């Protein structure tokens, strides 16, 4: 799956829509960094393995 900054994804297990901020290609593999808002409208930043994400239809 291709990831680009600005794309919107969700975890396959559910959760809020998340915007890709950057892609980390490191020794341990690829991590997709995303920004999203939790239930309290506080911005969160987290990195996920690509296999855990699914693209949100436009």
Secondary structure as GFF3:
##gff-version 3
##sequence-region A 1 58
A	DSSP	beta_strand	8	11	.	.	.	ID=ss1
A	DSSP	beta_strand	14	26	.	.	.	ID=ss2
A	DSSP	beta_strand	29	37	.	.	.	ID=ss3
A	DSSP	beta_strand	43	48	.	.	.	ID=ss4
A	DSSP	three_ten_helix	50	52	.	.	.	ID=ss5
A	DSSP	beta_strand	53	55	.	.	.	ID=ss6
###
